[in-house]
């Protein structure tokens, strides 16, 4: 569904390279940022930890991170539906934020499709529910991502809400980066984003609005074929403070930030050239 001309874009995605609540000591500024994007008082936020098989440890870390914030956190364990039946559509469409944890992107999408969760999430996006996630929970929203589910990094197809491709753990897992660049160079996938741990990309509709970072030195890059090689352009990232501001950011403010911070040709930053 295309946005109505002149109407505010309500479809939002926050795609994070890694980190967040899932690893110690965490990235509390990113945790708060996804709540700010919801633009409501005390948002309802639901964790989908499907990519890791709904592990108790990840679910517990999520609740520890969000229980003291101005929100109402819940989780949806798809691997335990037999013991705890849930109306999936009603639960998910009743949220303000749906947060997808890390793990296997390949397995994540297979389980979602088995339960028709992929269709529910697309509907949630169209309704203006914020979709966000880390690692596999970030790449799933894009046209393609890089999974390590096969052992060596390999490109797999995502849900395609954002047409561009995406690769996470950009600096910490160089094998993913190499795979991503080679796939773009070969034309196997289209151009896209490489994102560090502790860094997030905010999309309004399918347009990048802003890059944010909760860590010193962490960033994001646009990668595309240029001059016979896969070239990288570093995006200018807003450094989030910790604790982050509790004042919700409007889409208009975020669009303004995009105009100020991203290069006129939308890539921003500087060309980094080809490197492995």
C-alpha positions in Angstrom: 0.0 0.0 0.0 1.5 3.3 -1.1 1.4 6.3 1.2 -1.2 9.0 0.3 0.5 12.0 -1.2 0.9 14.7 1.4 -0.1 12.4 4.3 2.4 11.6 7.0 4.2 8.3 6.5 3.2 6.0 9.4 5.0 2.8 8.4 8.2 2.6 10.5 11.1 0.2 10.8 14.1 0.4 13.2 16.8 -2.0 12.0 19.7 -2.6 14.3 23.0 -4.3 13.5 23.3 -6.1 16.8 23.5 -5.4 20.5 20.6 -3.7 22.2 19.2 -5.5 25.3 20.6 -8.9 24.0 24.2 -8.5 25.1 25.9 -7.2 28.2 26.2 -4.4 29.1 23.5 -3.6 26.5 22.6 -0.5 24.6 19.9 1.2 26.7 19.9 4.2 24.4 18.7 2.0 21.5 16.1 0.3 23.8 14.7 3.7 24.6 14.9 4.9 21.0 12.5 2.2 19.7 10.0 3.4 22.2 10.4 7.0 21.2 9.7 6.1 17.6 6.2 4.7 18.6 5.2 8.3 19.5 2.7 7.2 22.1 2.6 7.4 25.9 3.5 4.0 27.5 3.7 1.9 24.3 2.9 -1.8 24.2 6.0 -3.7 23.0 6.1 -7.4 22.1 9.3 -9.5 21.7 9.4 -12.2 19.1 12.4 -14.4 20.0 11.6 -16.9 17.2 15.0 -16.7 15.6 16.7 -18.2 18.6 13.9 -20.7 19.4 12.3 -18.6 22.2 15.2 -19.0 24.7 14.4 -18.1 28.3 17.6 -16.1 28.6 16.8 -13.7 25.7 13.2 -13.3 26.9 14.5 -12.5 30.5 17.0 -10.0 29.2 14.2 -8.3 27.2 12.0 -7.9 30.3 14.9 -6.7 32.4 15.6 -4.0 29.8 12.0 -2.8 29.4 10.3 -3.4 32.7 11.5 -0.1 34.3 10.8 2.0 31.1 7.5 3.7 30.3 6.1 0.8 28.3 4.2 -2.5 28.7 6.4 -5.4 27.6 5.2 -8.9 26.6 6.7 -11.7 24.6 5.2 -14.2 22.1 6.8 -17.7 22.2 5.8 -19.3 18.9 7.7 -22.5 19.9 5.3 -23.0 22.8 1.9 -22.3 21.2 0.8 -25.9 21.9 1.0 -25.3 25.6 -0.1 -21.7 25.5 -2.5 -21.1 22.5 -2.6 -17.4 21.5 -4.6 -15.4 18.9 -1.5 -14.3 17.0 -3.1 -11.6 14.9 -5.0 -10.1 17.8 -1.9 -10.0 20.0 0.5 -8.6 17.4 -1.9 -6.0 16.0 -2.6 -4.8 19.5 1.0 -3.7 20.0 2.7 -0.3 19.3 6.1 -1.9 18.8 7.1 -5.4 17.7 10.7 -6.2 18.5 12.3 -9.2 16.8 15.4 -10.8 18.5 18.5 -12.2 16.9 19.4 -15.8 15.9 18.8 -17.5 12.6 17.1 -15.5 9.9 16.6 -18.6 7.8 14.7 -20.4 10.7 12.9 -17.3 11.7 11.3 -16.8 8.4 10.4 -20.5 8.1 8.6 -20.5 11.4 6.8 -17.2 10.7 5.5 -18.5 7.4 4.3 -21.7 9.0 2.1 -19.7 11.3 1.3 -16.9 8.8 3.1 -14.4 11.1 4.8 -12.9 8.0 1.5 -11.7 6.7 0.4 -10.4 10.1 3.6 -8.4 10.4 3.1 -6.8 7.0 -0.3 -5.8 8.1 1.1 -4.4 11.3 3.6 -2.3 9.3 0.8 -1.0 7.1 -1.2 0.0 10.2 1.7 2.0 11.7 3.0 -0.5 14.3 6.7 0.0 14.7 8.7 -3.0 13.5 12.2 -3.3 14.9 14.9 -5.9 15.6 18.5 -6.8 16.0 20.6 -9.1 13.8 18.3 -11.6 12.1 15.4 -9.4 13.5 16.9 -6.5 11.5 17.6 -8.2 8.2 14.2 -10.0 8.0 12.5 -6.7 6.9 14.7 -6.2 3.8 14.9 -7.7 0.4 17.9 -9.8 1.4 20.3 -10.4 4.2 23.3 -12.5 5.1 22.7 -15.5 7.4 25.3 -17.8 9.0 22.7 -20.5 9.5 24.5 -22.7 6.9 27.9 -22.2 8.6 29.6 -19.9 6.1 27.8 -16.6 5.5 25.2 -16.9 2.7 22.7 -14.5 1.2 19.0 -15.3 1.8 15.8 -13.5 0.8 13.9 -11.5 3.4 10.3 -10.2 3.6 11.0 -7.3 1.3 9.2 -4.5 3.2 12.3 -2.4 2.4 13.6 -3.3 -1.0 17.3 -2.7 -0.2 19.5 -5.5 1.2 21.0 -5.5 4.7 24.0 -7.1 6.5 24.5 -6.9 10.3 27.5 -7.2 12.6 29.4 -5.2 10.0 32.7 -4.7 11.8 32.5 -7.6 14.3 31.9 -10.4 11.7 34.0 -9.6 8.6 32.9 -12.8 6.8 29.4 -11.4 6.5 30.7 -8.2 5.1 32.8 -10.1 2.5 29.8 -12.2 1.5 27.5 -9.1 1.2 30.0 -7.1 -0.9 30.6 -10.1 -3.2 26.8 -10.6 -3.7 26.3 -7.0 -4.5 29.3 -7.0 -6.9 27.9 -10.1 -8.6 24.4 -8.7 -8.9 23.0 -11.5 -6.8 21.3 -8.9 -4.6 20.7 -5.2 -4.9 22.6 -2.5 -3.0 22.0 -2.1 0.7 23.1 -1.3 4.2 26.0 -2.6 6.3 25.2 -2.0 10.0 27.5 -2.2 13.1 26.4 -3.6 16.5 25.0 -0.7 18.6 23.7 1.1 15.5 20.2 1.4 14.1 18.6 2.6 10.9 15.2 4.3 11.1 12.9 4.0 8.1 9.7 5.9 7.4 8.0 3.8 4.7 10.9 2.5 2.6 13.0 5.7 3.0 15.9 6.0 5.3 15.2 8.8 7.8 18.1 8.6 10.1 21.0 6.5 11.4 21.6 6.4 15.1 24.4 4.9 17.2 24.6 4.0 20.9 28.3 3.3 20.8 31.4 5.3 20.1 32.9 4.3 16.7 29.9 2.3 15.6 28.2 3.2 12.3 26.4 2.2 9.1 27.3 2.2 5.4 25.5 2.2 2.1 27.0 -0.4 -0.2 26.5 -0.5 -4.0 28.3 -1.5 -7.2 30.3 1.5 -8.5 33.2 1.5 -11.0 33.4 -2.3 -11.2 33.6 -2.9 -7.4 31.4 -2.9 -4.3 31.9 0.5 -2.8 30.9 1.8 0.7 29.6 5.2 1.7 29.5 5.9 5.5 26.3 7.3 6.7 26.3 10.1 9.3 24.9 8.7 12.5 23.4 10.6 15.4 25.0 9.6 18.6 22.3 8.7 21.1 22.9 9.7 24.7 22.3 7.3 27.6 19.8 7.6 29.0 18.1 8.7 25.8 15.6 11.5 25.9 12.1 10.4 26.8 10.5 13.0 24.5 9.1 11.2 21.4 10.5 12.2 18.1 8.0 13.0 15.4 8.4 11.7 11.9 8.6 15.3 10.7 11.6 15.9 13.1 13.3 12.7 11.9 12.8 13.7 8.3 14.3 17.0 9.0 17.3 15.3 10.6 17.6 13.2 7.5 17.8 16.3 5.3 20.4 17.8 7.6 22.6 14.8 8.0 22.4 12.7 4.9 24.1 13.7 1.7 21.9 15.2 -1.0 22.2 12.0 -3.1 20.8 10.2 0.0 23.9 8.1 0.7 25.7 10.5 3.1 29.3 10.3 4.3 32.3 9.4 2.3 33.2 6.8 -0.3 35.3 4.1 1.4 36.1 2.1 -1.7 36.4 -1.6 -1.9 37.9 -3.5 1.0 37.6 -7.0 2.4 
